[in-house]
Every structure is written in structure tokens, then in C-alpha cells.
Amino acid sequence: MWYESTPFSLREPIQYLLTPLYIRVHARDTVAIIVHPDGVASGDNLGDGITARERIPQAHKIALREIQPGDPVLRYGQIIGHANRAVPAGSWVREEMLVMPAAPPLDALSLATEIPVPERALEGYTFEGYRNPDGSAGTKNILGITTTVQCVAPTVDYAVRRIKTELLPRFPNVDDVVAITHSYGCGVAIEAPGAAIPIRTLKHISLHSNIGTRPLIVSLGCEKLQPARLFAGEMPGGLPIFGEDNVIRLQDYRGFAETVAVILRAAEKRLELLDRRRRESVSAASLVVGLQCGGSDAFSGVTCNPAVGYAADLLVRAGATVLFSEVTEVRDAIHLLTPRAANQDVARALIREMRWYDEYLALGKADRSANTTPGNKRGGLSNIVEKALGSVVKAGSSAIRAVATHGERVTSKGLVFAATPASDFICGTQQLASMNMHVFTTGEGTPYGLALVPVIKISSRTALAEKWPDLIDIDAGRIATGHAGIQDVGWEIFRFILEVASGRKQTWAEHWGLQNALSPFNPGPVT
């Protein structure tokens, strides 16, 4: 079996040995991960002259040869650390045995030196979507009620419950009513440089393709994030932002009941318009698919992420836009990505986003090592370097065509790096500025979901898919056991994206109505 979809430009076989099973990604690797569900016991013969010296759990690393103090420890053909002690062959290689290497220096990177040759275009792939006046396409038909400040969130949530109960049943062609609430809008330094990020993020979410690019806005009236600031004076198409058809200011009305009645009247008008919309065949090129991983483990980089990477390549070949993000989970693999940039300007933009985040973390007296979680470590990941090398595999093997900074709406086709923090809910919120579909890989498991877009959940291990059969949509763990190839699961993901985008299939997160609260990234001061 070959490692088909990887940013490392490798075509090395993943080596599988049975009873017990382990995976070695690259011929240079000095460690492999244990695949056998029960791990291995001391004295177990793994073949190829390797005998386990101790009990090693599933997903954790075994030394394939003797490693001396100071020697590099390699996985994915890359250095994930240096040994701080002698490690005999067959030993369990744990976090405390490694000294984490420095991040790749940003001033010594190759720029656009290995630009991938475009693969043959995939033609004729479509989905049933909703066309919007701005040329975008929705994968859902939602009434979105956006807010300018957290103060109004409880009122809007109450109104939405009433709308769903009293109005929505009369409009069968509308999928949902969503309150676009958040924790921003006031009590902040609204003129600070960092404030531009949450403001543009909320603007683009409010104009999302799945709400027909025209929101209903609820404002308090006295907040710093005024509607005029959010939309720069006018709504799309030059429509004025004032008037009850577009903006409702709570402080203009008498009492709670009147306020809610005004919101319901405005919502009814919007529902009448949305109910006239119908799905129609749209090119797959109208898809904007955000990729993310959460609760990653050591399998993520060899099963679900490479399968998603293969699907990403298929989407790019079909003309779609694919976003990969999570700066801290890219930083330690940036030396593998800048050579793939479509040109030197794109490569420099990648470096710009890495440098900005380095400086942001330093201001908080933190660094990239703060990223890894107890679950990541329980799942066999030793540090952020190993995690990043497995994370970027989601980006497939296409040329990186563009870079978007935090909260910016992506307009380019092809593979795009959209800068976001790695936090699941913040990353998802930031990607909502652009995406109309979301693909989320997980090793440890999470019930994460978003209200505005379908979230396809892909597991790194079959055990997780069996444990959570009503939360995981696709099991990529079959790759680890040789029951499916990366290409097989990649095509399965690609086709499932088209089915979900068309409304013909529903993700488990949609089925259960799992909707994480929006959490826009705000690096600016709070007053």
C-alpha cells in the first residue's frame, strides 16, 4: 500500500506487519506506531527482527532500532525530536524521552521550488445547491439572524425558538432558522488592530452562502459594533442597513414582547422569500470545503488525514475550493509547504501568517508547544511537531494557490491556506467566513457540529467508529488494518461530500442538531 496523498512528495509504502500490527510511514523512520487494538506485550515478536521490550499501547511508538542520546527520532521521514537517553530497539518511545526540535526558521525556507503539476481535471461532478445573487452556492437554505453584540443573544435565541415552532412549519423549503450569536460586539477596543479580525469574520458569516447572503440583523443600539461598522454602510446589493426589513434595534421598542413580535414579523417576510428557493444542479466548483482535525491521535496522520487529503485533491481537480487552516498545526511542517506554493508571493504569505502567530503567542508568553492536549498524548502524539506533520496531510498534494488571513473571505479556487487558530470551535467559526461544507477528522472523538454548514466527521480508528456509530460518518481506520486504501476512502469522502451538499444524505451532527456556539477569534484588547 502506498502513501498516495501527502505534502511530503513521497511515494513510500506504509509497512504493515500482522500479529501484532504496526505502521511505519517512511523508510527513514526510526519509530512506528502500534496498530493492534490491545497493543503489544513484552516479548512479542513483531517480525523483521523487532521484539517488544515492554508493554506498548495501541497508537504509541515503538523504536525500530537502537537510538542513542542526541539521535534524531524520525516519523513521516521527519525529525519529531531528539532522544535525551538511550532507547533500545523495541522500546516504547514516549514524550518524556524526546527533546522537541526548534520550529523551522522562517527566513530559510524554499519558496515555490517544487510546485506540483496539476492533475487531470475531473469534469461533470455536480451537487444540488442553492444559487445566490453573488455567484456563490449554498448547501443549505437557512434563515440566519445575525447579532451585533452578545447582549441581544438571549432575546434572539428566544425569538428563534418561537420562529421554529410557530412559523417554520409553514415554509417546508427552508431547512432551519439559526441565531448567529457570539461573544463579541462591546466591551472591546473596537479601533485596536486586532479588532479587524472578529469584525470581518462576523461580516462574512452574516453574508454566508447558506443563508442566501442576506441576513436579518438584530442590534441592541448602544454597542460598539454598530451595523454600519459591520457592513460598512450598506447591505449586499446596495440595500440600506436601516429599516425593520434588515436591522432591528432592540432599544427602539417598548418591552420584550414588542421586540420579539418585531423579530417574528421580519422573520416571516424572510421565510417567504427563502421558501421560494429550490435546489438545482451546480458545479462542484461552487463547493468551498473547510478541513479541520480535533482530538487527533497518532493514527490521524496515516488514516483519516491522508484520506481527506486525497479527497481534497479530487475536489481541487473538480474546480472546488479547499481550505486547510490551524496555524500552530502547520507551523512545524511549513518547510514542506512553502515549496508547494503556486508562486513566491503565496509562499511569502504563508510565512507572513506563521510569523504573525509566532509573535501573537509570544505576547501571551506561550509558544506552539501549548497546543497538544492530554487526549493527543493519550492517543500517541508526543508533541506539536508530530501532530503538525500528521495534520498537514489533510492538504493533499496540490499546489497551494492562495493564502487568506484571519477572517478574510476566500475567493480563490483550488487549495488555500486560511489562517485560523487551531482551537476547534474558533477554527470552525473562522472558516465559516468562507466555507459551505466542513470535513472534520478525529482520533479521540468529539461531538462537534456547526449550525450553518454540514459537518462530516471522519474517524482515524475503527474502534472509535464502532464506539460512536451514531456520531462518526466515515471510518478511515480501515486503512490501518489494510481493509481499505487511502484512495478508496478518499473517493468515499468525495462522494459523501457531494451527497451531503445536495441534501440527499445527512451527517450525524445534522441528525442530532449538534451546533457549537460561534467563537470568533479576537486577538484585540478587551476593555
C-alpha positions in Angstrom: 0.0 0.0 0.0 1.3 3.4 -0.9 1.1 6.7 0.9 -0.7 8.3 -2.0 -1.8 11.7 -0.7 0.9 13.6 1.2 2.5 17.0 1.2 5.9 15.4 1.5 6.0 14.4 -2.1 6.7 10.8 -1.1 5.6 7.6 -2.6 6.9 5.4 0.2 4.9 2.3 1.2 3.3 2.2 4.6 4.6 -1.1 6.0 2.1 -3.4 7.7 3.1 -6.4 9.7 0.4 -8.8 11.1 0.0 -10.1 14.6 0.8 -7.7 16.1 0.4 -4.9 13.5 2.4 -1.7 13.3 2.7 1.1 10.8 6.0 2.6 9.6 5.3 5.6 7.3 8.7 6.2 5.7 11.7 4.1 5.1 13.9 6.6 7.1 11.6 6.3 10.2 13.2 5.1 13.4 9.8 4.6 15.1 6.5 3.1 14.1 3.0 3.1 15.7 1.3 0.0 17.1 -2.0 -0.8 15.4 -3.0 -3.9 17.3 -6.1 -2.9 19.4 -4.6 -4.5 22.5 -1.2 -3.1 21.9 1.8 -5.3 22.3 3.3 -7.1 25.3 6.8 -7.5 26.4 8.4 -10.3 24.3 6.0 -10.0 21.4 7.8 -10.7 18.1 6.7 -8.0 15.5 8.7 -9.6 12.7 11.7 -8.0 10.8 13.9 -8.7 13.9 11.8 -6.4 16.2 10.8 -7.7 19.6 8.8 -5.5 22.0 10.8 -4.9 25.2 7.8 -3.7 27.2 4.0 -3.3 27.1 3.2 -0.6 24.4 -0.4 0.6 23.9 -2.2 1.0 20.6 -1.2 4.1 18.6 2.0 4.6 20.6 5.5 4.5 19.2 8.0 1.6 19.2 11.7 2.1 18.4 12.6 0.2 15.3 16.3 0.3 16.1 18.6 1.4 18.9 18.6 5.2 19.3 21.5 6.9 21.1 21.2 10.0 23.2 21.1 13.1 20.9 20.0 11.0 17.9 17.1 12.3 15.8 13.8 10.4 16.2 12.1 10.2 12.8 8.4 9.7 11.8 7.0 10.7 8.4 10.6 10.8 7.4 10.9 14.0 9.5 12.5 14.7 12.9 9.9 14.8 15.6 12.5 15.1 18.4 16.0 14.1 19.7 16.4 11.3 22.2 17.5 12.5 25.7 18.6 9.0 26.7 19.5 5.7 25.1 16.4 3.9 23.7 16.9 0.2 22.9 15.2 -1.3 19.8 11.7 -2.5 20.7 11.2 0.1 23.5 8.1 2.4 24.0 9.1 5.9 22.8 7.3 8.4 25.0 7.1 12.1 25.2 9.5 12.5 28.1 12.2 10.7 26.1 12.3 13.4 23.4 13.6 16.9 23.2 11.4 18.9 20.9 13.3 20.5 18.0 13.0 24.1 17.2 10.4 25.2 14.6 11.7 25.6 11.0 13.3 29.0 10.7 11.1 31.2 8.6 13.9 33.1 6.9 15.5 30.0 5.4 12.5 28.3 3.6 12.4 27.3 0.0 9.8 29.3 -1.9 7.8 27.8 -4.7 10.6 25.4 -5.7 8.5 22.2 -6.0 5.2 23.4 -7.5 3.1 20.3 -8.1 2.0 19.7 -11.7 -1.9 20.0 -11.9 -3.6 16.6 -12.3 -6.2 16.0 -15.0 -9.4 17.9 -14.3 -12.4 16.0 -13.0 -15.4 17.1 -15.1 -19.1 16.6 -14.7 -19.3 16.5 -10.9 -22.2 18.4 -9.5 -24.3 18.8 -6.4 -27.9 20.1 -5.9 -27.4 23.5 -4.3 -29.0 27.0 -3.9 -27.7 29.6 -6.3 -27.1 33.1 -4.8 -27.0 36.5 -6.4 -23.3 36.9 -5.7 -22.4 33.8 -7.7 -21.9 31.6 -4.6 -24.0 28.4 -3.9 -25.5 27.2 -0.7 -25.6 23.7 0.5 -28.5 24.5 2.8 -31.4 27.0 2.8 -31.3 28.8 6.2 -32.8 31.9 7.7 -29.9 33.5 9.5 -30.5 36.1 12.2 -27.2 37.7 13.0 -26.4 39.8 16.1 -24.0 42.7 16.5 -23.4 42.1 20.2 -23.8 39.4 22.8 -26.3 41.4 24.9 -29.1 40.5 22.4 -28.3 36.8 22.2 -30.8 35.6 24.7 -33.6 37.6 23.1 -32.7 36.3 19.6 -32.5 32.7 20.9 -36.0 33.1 22.4 -37.3 34.5 19.1 -35.7 31.7 17.1 -37.4 29.1 19.3 -40.7 30.9 18.6 -40.0 31.1 14.9 -39.2 27.4 14.7 -42.4 26.5 16.5 -44.8 29.0 15.1 -43.6 29.9 11.6 -41.1 27.4 10.2 -43.6 24.6 9.7 -45.4 26.8 7.1 -42.3 27.0 5.0 -41.2 23.5 4.1 -38.4 24.5 1.7 -36.5 26.3 4.5 -34.1 24.0 6.3 -33.6 25.8 9.6 -33.5 29.1 11.4 -30.2 29.9 13.0 -29.2 32.6 15.5 -25.8 33.8 14.7 -24.8 34.8 18.2 -21.3 35.3 19.6 -19.4 36.9 22.5 -18.2 40.0 20.6 -19.5 43.5 20.0 -18.9 45.6 23.0 -16.5 45.9 26.0 -13.7 45.8 23.5 -11.1 48.1 22.0 -13.1 48.4 18.7 -10.4 50.5 17.0 -7.5 48.2 18.0 -5.7 46.5 15.1 -6.8 43.1 16.4 -10.5 44.1 16.3 -10.5 43.9 12.5 -10.3 40.1 12.7 -13.6 39.4 14.6 -15.4 42.2 12.7 -14.6 40.9 9.2 -15.3 37.3 10.4 -18.8 38.2 11.6 -19.4 40.2 8.5 -18.7 37.3 6.2 -20.6 34.8 8.3 -23.6 37.2 8.2 -23.4 37.1 4.4 -23.0 33.3 4.3 -23.9 31.4 1.2 -26.2 29.1 3.2 -28.4 32.0 4.3 -28.7 33.4 0.8 -26.1 36.1 1.5 -28.7 38.4 3.1 -29.1 38.2 6.9 -31.7 39.7 9.3 -29.7 41.7 11.8 -30.6 42.3 15.5 -28.7 45.1 17.2 -29.0 46.5 20.8 -28.4 50.1 19.8 -25.6 51.3 22.1 -22.9 48.7 21.3 -19.6 49.5 19.7 -20.1 47.1 16.8 -22.8 49.1 15.1 -24.4 47.6 12.0 -22.9 50.4 9.9 -19.5 49.4 11.1 -20.1 45.7 10.5 -21.4 46.2 6.9 -19.6 49.5 6.0 -22.8 51.4 5.5 -24.9 49.1 3.3 -26.0 45.5 2.8 -25.2 43.5 -0.3 -26.7 45.0 -3.5 -26.6 48.5 -2.0 -29.6 47.9 0.3 -29.7 50.3 3.2 -28.9 48.8 6.6 -31.7 50.6 8.4 -35.4 49.7 8.4 -37.1 46.7 10.0 -36.6 44.6 6.9 -32.9 44.5 7.6 -31.9 45.8 11.1 -33.9 45.6 14.3 -32.6 47.7 17.2 -34.0 46.5 20.5 -33.6 49.8 22.2 -36.1 51.3 19.7 -39.1 49.3 21.1 -41.2 49.1 24.3 -40.7 46.0 26.2 -39.7 42.4 25.5 -42.9 41.3 23.9 -43.0 44.0 21.3 -39.3 43.4 20.5 -39.9 39.7 19.9 -43.0 40.5 17.8 -41.0 42.7 15.5 -38.4 40.0 15.1 -41.1 37.5 14.2 -42.7 39.8 11.6 -39.4 40.4 9.9 -38.5 36.7 10.0 -41.8 35.8 8.4 -41.0 38.1 5.4 -37.6 36.5 5.0 -39.0 33.0 5.3 -41.5 33.7 2.5 -38.5 34.7 0.2 -36.4 31.7 1.2 -39.2 29.3 0.7 -39.3 30.1 -3.0 -35.8 28.8 -3.5 -35.2 25.4 -4.9 -32.1 23.2 -5.2 -30.6 23.0 -8.7 -27.6 21.3 -10.3 -24.5 23.3 -9.5 -20.9 22.5 -10.5 -18.8 21.0 -7.8 -16.6 24.1 -8.4 -19.0 26.0 -6.2 -18.0 24.0 -3.1 -15.8 25.7 -0.5 -14.8 22.9 1.8 -13.1 23.6 5.2 -10.8 20.9 6.6 -10.1 20.6 10.3 -9.0 18.0 12.8 -9.8 17.7 16.5 -8.9 15.2 19.2 -6.1 13.9 16.9 -4.1 10.8 17.6 -1.1 9.1 16.1 -3.4 7.4 13.6 -4.7 10.7 12.2 -1.7 11.2 10.1 -1.8 7.8 8.4 -5.6 7.1 8.0 -8.2 9.9 8.2 -6.0 12.9 7.3 -4.3 11.3 4.2 -7.8 10.1 3.0 -9.1 13.6 3.4 -6.0 14.8 1.6 -6.8 12.5 -1.3 -10.4 13.8 -1.3 -9.0 17.4 -1.2 -7.0 16.6 -4.4 -10.2 15.3 -6.0 -12.1 18.5 -5.0 -9.4 20.7 -6.5 -9.4 18.7 -9.7 -13.2 19.3 -9.8 -12.6 23.0 -9.6 -13.7 23.5 -5.9 -12.0 25.5 -3.2 -10.4 23.6 -0.3 -9.3 25.3 2.9 -6.8 24.0 5.4 -6.1 26.0 8.5 -4.8 25.8 12.1 -1.6 27.8 12.2 0.0 26.0 15.1 -0.7 22.6 13.5 1.0 23.8 10.3 4.0 25.7 11.7 6.3 22.7 12.2 5.6 21.5 8.7 5.9 24.8 7.0 9.2 23.8 5.3 7.2 21.1 3.5 4.5 23.6 2.3 6.3 26.7 1.0 8.0 24.7 -1.8 4.4 23.7 -2.9 3.2 27.3 -3.1 2.0 28.3 -6.6 4.4 31.2 -6.6 6.8 33.0 -4.3 4.1 35.6 -3.3 1.9 32.8 -2.0 4.9 31.2 -0.2 5.7 34.6 1.4 2.1 35.0 2.5 2.3 31.6 4.2 5.4 32.8 6.1 3.7 36.0 7.0 0.9 34.1 8.7 3.3 31.8 10.6 5.3 34.8 11.8 2.2 36.7 12.9 1.1 33.8 15.0 4.6 33.3 16.5 4.5 36.9 17.6 0.9 36.6 18.9 1.8 33.5 21.0 5.0 35.2 22.3 2.9 38.2 23.5 0.9 35.8 25.6 4.2 34.2 26.9 3.3 31.0 25.2 4.6 29.0 22.2 3.4 26.3 19.9 4.1 23.6 22.5 1.0 24.7 24.4 -1.2 23.2 21.6 -1.1 19.5 22.4 -3.8 18.2 24.7 -4.0 15.3 27.2 -6.1 13.4 24.6 -3.5 13.9 21.9 -0.9 12.4 24.1 -3.1 9.6 25.2 -3.6 8.9 21.5 0.2 8.5 21.0 1.2 12.0 19.9 4.4 13.1 21.6 4.5 16.8 20.7 3.2 19.5 18.4 5.9 18.6 15.8 4.5 15.1 15.3 0.9 16.4 15.5 1.6 19.1 12.8 3.3 16.6 10.4 0.1 14.4 10.6 -2.2 17.4 10.4 -1.0 19.0 7.2 -1.6 15.7 5.3 -5.2 16.9 5.1 -3.9 19.4 2.5 -3.3 16.6 -0.1 -0.7 17.2 -2.8 -2.0 20.1 -4.9 -0.3 23.4 -5.3 -1.2 26.0 -2.7 -2.9 28.7 -4.7 -3.7 31.4 -2.2 -3.4 32.4 1.5 -6.2 34.2 3.4 -5.6 35.9 6.7 -7.8 35.6 9.7 -11.5 36.2 9.0 -10.9 37.0 5.3 -13.3 35.6 2.8 -11.6 33.2 0.4 -12.4 33.9 -3.3 -9.6 31.8 -4.9 -10.2 28.3 -6.4 -8.0 25.4 -5.5 -6.1 24.7 -2.3 -6.0 27.7 0.0 -4.4 28.2 3.4 -6.9 30.1 5.5 -5.2 31.2 8.7 -7.0 30.4 11.9 -6.1 29.3 15.5 -6.2 25.5 16.0 -8.9 25.6 18.6 -11.8 23.6 17.1 -14.6 26.0 17.7 -12.6 29.1 16.8 -11.2 27.5 13.7 -14.7 26.4 12.6 -16.0 29.9 13.3 -13.2 31.5 11.2 -13.6 29.0 8.3 -17.4 29.9 8.2 -16.3 33.2 6.7 -15.9 31.2 3.5 -16.9 27.5 3.6 -20.2 25.9 2.7 -19.1 22.4 3.8 -16.9 21.2 6.7 -14.9 18.0 7.0 -13.6 17.2 10.5 -11.3 14.3 11.3 -10.9 12.9 14.8 -8.9 10.2 16.6 -10.2 10.5 20.2 -13.7 11.6 19.2 -15.8 14.8 19.6 -19.5 15.6 19.0 -18.6 19.0 17.5 -21.0 20.4 15.0 -22.0 23.7 13.3 -25.4 25.2 12.6 -24.6 26.9 9.3 -22.9 24.1 7.4 -22.9 20.3 7.4 -20.0 18.8 9.4 -18.8 15.4 8.1 -17.0 13.5 10.9 -14.2 11.0 9.9 -12.5 8.7 12.5 -8.9 7.7 12.5 -9.6 4.4 14.1 -12.3 1.8 13.5 -12.6 1.4 17.3 -13.9 4.9 17.6 -16.3 4.4 14.7 -17.7 1.3 16.5 -17.8 3.1 19.8 -19.7 6.1 18.3 -21.6 4.7 15.3 -24.2 7.5 15.6 -21.6 10.3 15.6 -18.9 9.2 13.1 -19.9 9.4 9.4 -17.0 7.7 7.8 -14.5 5.2 9.3 -10.9 5.7 7.9 -9.5 3.3 10.4 -9.9 0.6 7.8 -6.8 2.0 6.1 -4.6 1.0 9.2 -5.8 -2.6 9.0 -5.5 -2.9 5.2 -9.2 -3.3 4.7 -9.3 -0.2 2.5 -6.8 2.0 0.8 -6.3 5.8 1.1 -7.7 6.2 -2.4 -10.8 4.1 -1.6 -11.7 6.2 1.5 -10.7 9.4 -0.3 -13.2 8.7 -3.1 -15.8 7.7 -0.4 -15.3 11.1 1.3 -15.5 13.0 -2.0 -18.8 11.3 -3.0 -20.2 11.7 0.5 -19.5 15.5 0.4 -21.5 15.8 -2.9 -24.4 13.8 -1.4 -24.5 15.8 1.8 -24.1 19.1 -0.1 -27.1 18.0 -2.2 -29.3 17.3 0.8 -29.6 13.7 -0.2 -27.7 12.5 2.9 -27.4 13.9 6.4 -24.5 13.9 8.7 -24.9 12.6 12.2 -24.2 16.1 13.6 -27.1 17.4 11.5 -29.3 14.5 12.5 -28.8 15.3 16.2 -28.8 19.0 15.7 -25.3 19.4 17.3 -24.3 23.1 17.0 -21.3 24.5 18.8 -21.6 28.2 19.7 -19.7 30.6 17.4 -16.4 31.8 18.8 -14.8 34.4 16.6 -11.1 34.9 17.1 -10.4 38.2 19.0 -6.7 38.9 19.5 -7.5 42.6 20.4 -7.8 44.0 23.9 -11.0 43.7 26.0 -11.8 46.8 28.0 
